[in-house]
Amino acid sequence: MDFPSKLIENAVGELARLPGIGKKTALRLALHLLKADTDTTASLAEALAKMRFEITYCRTCHSISDAEECSICANQLRDHAQVCVVADVRDVIAIENTGQYRGVYHVLGGVISPIEGVGPTDLHIDSLVERAAAEDSDVREVILAISPTMEGDTTAFYLSRRLRDLPNVHISTIARGIPMGGELEYADEITLGRSIVDRQRQVN
């Protein structure tokens, strides 16, 4: 693809590195931004820079946050006795959009995948166990809301083994309203919400 400007070519190249964006779409976006007023382009650039350099991670649940503690963990109206364990932040957003869950979360940062070189020590598993096992812990139920893939099931099994001996902490999994091999972020809100409400307690 030939470009009339090196600056356009550089912009298209950077945009095309985003997932799901091809060269033609990147060119269309670049030309749109070029035609837009300067305030629009400047606001977009500023928002992206702030997102990249100012967002942090919650010290409790490891979700993205604007402060040391995310708005969900800091909300005293949430049920802190229930901790929903998910693979990443996209799953938090998906579950929140159902409006069916009022507990708190714990974001693992991925799933166990030996093929990709991801082991238990690469995830936020130890902090989950410490969180549930602490003497002053409010945790009474850990809900394993992990996509039912082979890696997800492996991760859920490992977590249940690590958590099963904790006194007064029940382990449950979301109901299989989510199809095998499916991803939480792509499930419709009704199915995902029902899966949370109809979760099943695991037998140790």
C-alpha positions as CSV (number, residue, x, y, z in Angstrom):
1,M,0.0,0.0,0.0
2,D,1.5,3.3,-1.1
3,F,1.0,6.4,1.0
4,P,1.2,10.1,0.0
5,S,2.7,11.0,3.4
6,K,5.2,9.3,5.6
7,L,3.3,10.6,8.6
8,I,0.1,8.9,7.4
9,E,2.1,5.7,6.8
10,N,3.5,5.7,10.3
11,A,0.0,6.4,11.8
12,V,-1.5,3.6,9.7
13,G,1.3,1.2,10.8
14,E,0.7,1.9,14.5
15,L,-3.1,1.6,14.2
16,A,-2.8,-1.7,12.2
17,R,-1.0,-3.2,15.2
18,L,-4.2,-3.1,17.2
19,P,-6.1,-6.4,17.4
20,G,-8.8,-6.7,14.7
21,I,-7.5,-3.7,12.8
22,G,-6.3,-4.3,9.2
23,K,-4.4,-1.9,7.0
24,K,-7.6,-0.6,5.2
25,T,-9.4,0.0,8.5
26,A,-6.3,1.7,9.9
27,L,-6.1,4.0,6.9
28,R,-9.8,4.8,7.3
29,L,-9.3,5.7,11.0
30,A,-6.1,7.7,10.3
31,L,-7.9,9.8,7.6
32,H,-10.9,10.3,9.9
33,L,-8.6,11.7,12.6
34,L,-6.8,13.9,10.0
35,K,-10.1,15.4,8.9
36,A,-11.4,15.8,12.5
37,D,-10.8,19.1,14.4
38,T,-7.5,19.2,16.3
39,D,-9.2,19.1,19.7
40,T,-10.8,15.7,18.9
41,T,-7.5,14.2,17.9
42,A,-5.7,15.8,20.8
43,S,-8.3,14.5,23.3
44,L,-8.0,11.0,21.9
45,A,-4.2,11.1,22.2
46,E,-4.4,12.5,25.7
47,A,-7.0,9.9,26.8
48,L,-4.8,7.0,25.5
49,A,-1.7,8.4,27.1
50,K,-3.4,8.8,30.5
51,M,-4.9,5.3,30.2
52,R,-1.4,3.8,29.6
53,F,0.6,5.7,32.1
54,E,-1.8,6.5,34.9
55,I,-4.0,3.4,35.3
56,T,-2.8,1.2,38.1
57,Y,-4.0,-2.2,39.6
58,C,-6.0,-2.7,42.7
59,R,-3.9,-3.9,45.6
60,T,-6.7,-6.2,46.7
61,C,-8.2,-7.8,43.6
62,H,-5.7,-6.9,40.9
63,S,-8.3,-5.3,38.6
64,I,-7.5,-2.1,36.8
65,S,-8.1,1.0,38.9
66,D,-7.5,4.7,39.1
67,A,-6.3,4.4,42.7
68,E,-4.6,1.9,45.0
69,E,-8.0,0.3,45.6
70,C,-10.6,-0.1,42.9
71,S,-14.1,1.3,43.2
72,I,-15.6,-2.2,43.7
73,C,-13.3,-3.2,46.6
74,A,-13.8,0.2,48.2
75,N,-17.6,0.0,48.0
76,Q,-18.8,-1.1,51.5
77,L,-22.3,-1.8,50.0
78,R,-20.8,-4.8,48.1
79,D,-20.8,-8.2,49.7
80,H,-17.1,-8.7,50.7
81,A,-17.9,-12.3,51.9
82,Q,-18.2,-13.3,48.2
83,V,-15.2,-13.3,46.0
84,C,-15.6,-14.0,42.3
85,V,-12.4,-15.3,40.7
86,V,-12.0,-14.4,37.1
87,A,-9.1,-14.7,34.5
88,D,-8.9,-11.1,33.5
89,V,-10.6,-7.7,33.7
90,R,-12.8,-8.3,30.6
91,D,-14.6,-11.0,32.7
92,V,-15.2,-8.5,35.5
93,I,-16.8,-6.1,33.0
94,A,-18.9,-8.9,31.5
95,I,-20.2,-10.0,34.9
96,E,-20.9,-6.4,36.1
97,N,-22.9,-5.8,33.0
98,T,-25.3,-8.6,34.0
99,G,-26.3,-6.6,37.2
100,Q,-26.7,-10.0,39.0
101,Y,-23.7,-10.0,41.2
102,R,-23.0,-7.8,44.2
103,G,-19.9,-9.4,45.7
104,V,-16.2,-8.5,45.0
105,Y,-13.6,-9.9,42.6
106,H,-10.2,-11.4,42.3
107,V,-8.4,-11.1,38.9
108,L,-5.9,-13.9,38.3
109,G,-4.3,-12.2,35.3
110,G,-4.7,-15.3,33.0
111,V,-5.1,-19.0,33.3
112,I,-2.7,-21.9,33.7
113,S,-1.4,-22.9,30.3
114,P,1.7,-25.1,30.1
115,I,1.8,-24.8,26.3
116,E,2.2,-21.0,26.6
117,G,4.5,-21.3,29.6
118,V,2.0,-19.9,32.1
119,G,2.2,-21.6,35.5
120,P,0.5,-21.0,38.9
121,T,3.3,-18.7,40.0
122,D,2.7,-16.4,37.0
123,L,-0.9,-15.7,38.2
124,H,-2.3,-13.9,41.3
125,I,-3.1,-17.2,43.0
126,D,-1.0,-16.8,46.2
127,S,-2.6,-13.5,47.0
128,L,-6.1,-15.1,46.6
129,V,-5.2,-17.8,49.1
130,E,-3.7,-15.2,51.5
131,R,-6.8,-13.1,51.1
132,A,-9.2,-15.9,52.0
133,A,-7.0,-17.3,54.7
134,A,-6.2,-14.1,56.6
135,E,-7.4,-14.1,60.2
136,D,-9.5,-10.9,59.6
137,S,-10.8,-12.1,56.3
138,D,-14.5,-11.6,55.5
139,V,-14.4,-14.2,52.7
140,R,-16.9,-17.0,53.1
141,E,-17.4,-18.0,49.5
142,V,-15.0,-18.2,46.5
143,I,-16.8,-18.4,43.2
144,L,-14.7,-19.8,40.4
145,A,-16.0,-17.9,37.3
146,I,-13.4,-19.1,34.8
147,S,-14.1,-19.8,31.1
148,P,-14.8,-23.6,30.7
149,T,-11.9,-24.3,28.4
150,M,-9.2,-26.9,29.0
151,E,-6.9,-24.3,30.5
152,G,-9.8,-22.8,32.5
153,D,-10.8,-26.1,34.0
154,T,-7.2,-26.8,34.9
155,T,-7.0,-23.5,36.6
156,A,-10.2,-24.0,38.5
157,F,-9.1,-27.5,39.6
158,Y,-5.8,-26.1,40.9
159,L,-7.6,-23.3,42.7
160,S,-10.0,-25.7,44.4
161,R,-7.1,-27.8,45.6
162,R,-5.4,-24.7,47.1
163,L,-8.6,-23.5,48.8
164,R,-10.4,-26.6,49.9
165,D,-8.8,-26.9,53.3
166,L,-9.6,-23.3,54.4
167,P,-12.2,-23.3,57.2
168,N,-15.5,-21.5,56.7
169,V,-14.7,-20.9,53.0
170,H,-17.0,-22.5,50.5
171,I,-15.9,-23.0,46.9
172,S,-18.5,-22.8,44.1
173,T,-18.4,-22.7,40.3
174,I,-20.7,-20.8,38.0
175,A,-23.4,-23.0,36.4
176,R,-22.7,-24.4,33.0
177,G,-24.9,-21.9,31.2
178,I,-21.7,-20.9,29.5
179,P,-21.0,-23.4,26.6
180,M,-17.9,-25.6,26.8
181,G,-15.0,-23.9,25.0
182,G,-16.8,-20.5,25.2
183,E,-15.3,-17.2,26.6
184,L,-17.1,-15.2,29.3
185,E,-16.7,-11.9,27.5
186,Y,-18.7,-13.2,24.5
187,A,-21.6,-14.7,26.5
188,D,-24.9,-12.8,26.4
189,E,-25.8,-11.0,29.6
190,I,-28.9,-13.2,30.4
191,T,-26.9,-16.5,30.1
192,L,-23.9,-15.0,32.1
193,G,-26.2,-13.6,34.8
194,R,-28.0,-16.9,35.2
195,S,-24.7,-18.7,35.5
196,I,-23.7,-16.5,38.4
197,V,-27.1,-16.8,40.2
198,D,-27.2,-20.6,39.7
199,R,-23.6,-21.3,40.7
200,Q,-22.9,-24.7,42.2
201,R,-21.0,-25.4,45.4
202,Q,-18.1,-27.8,44.9
203,V,-17.8,-30.9,47.0
204,N,-14.4,-31.3,48.6
